[in-house]
């Protein structure tokens, strides 16, 4: 199993008292990725969200990732997601961004796509629609066109229901052989199955606990055996996400979690992701979940709903995901937890957890690329 970091420009309530809160949040998250690179993480995923006050101010993630392409050396940089709906980002512009980031990162870019967070975001670009699943039709029409734009010398053009383009040569082409690995942000078991059929990896942002993962993963791994890939290769890969807090002692980790405002973050999740099923006990916005006590944090750990503890405990909790069959475990690190504690979590996981589980510390892209012998054009393995 490999490890990643997920950042989204979470500002939270800090803006109420700090006029520079947004700036600090964004700049701190670049530093988290840089530290993750030094600590042996394989992936960093950056969200694309619009209009989601406090929850995610990372809207121009292509700019964010371009900066990180220069500021990092080995970590794979992923769009988590780029939204390819023509009403949000024209598909040609998305193809160009992907290829450009592939060059700037010298083959470390991973292309994740999706359809938006919920009604507040979607209706900003598609006002008047009554069924949020309408975005699926637009995404389905678009996603298979990207490999053609990247791999064909001249793209023959497209005449679809939602967007059109005459024949054009689209530049730049991706770096080296083939194209970046393609992923889909899945929010339901049926989405996992659809992604598998298309040969796409899954960004499992909505998976809650290990027991939820096991049967969904089994379905994905079965379905992908018969994939008809829309791209140049099958990306047989499932990423799951979890909040992670690691400290020198268990008690310190729980204290950090109690003071981290995690209840507010969870309330914001269901404020904006209103297309997700609402679990029992989650109130409707603006009502908030109550503050988390130490007892609540201990319950969340026991129920496998967060990773929290000293390095040995965190290692054991990560191994549960490994045993369930996850290909990648990606950690969300909310801004409610201090910069110092977040950096310490990244360092401790890099020192004590990743070396015990990640068996490919070189982090080759040859797992995903159809390049002879896994070599990139300059002869180096990545």
Protein Blocks (a to p, Z undefined) as FASTA:
>chain_A
ZZddddehinbjmlmmmmklmmmmmmmmmmmmmmmmmnopabdcddddehighjlmcfbl
mlmmmmmmmmpmklccddfbdcfbfklmgfklmmmmmmmmmmmnnopaccdddebjblml
mmmmmghiabfklmmmmmmmmmmmmmmmmmpmbagbjadfkbccdddddddddehehiad
dddddfbfklmmmmmmnopacddfkbmbfklmmmmmmmmmmmmmmcccfblbdcdddddd
ddddddfbfklmmmmmmmnommmmmmmmmmmmmmbccdehiacdfbdcddddfklmmmmm
mnopaccddfklmmmmmmmmmmnopabdcddddfkbcfklmmmmmmmmmmmmmmmmmmcl
nopaklmpccehhiafkopaZZ
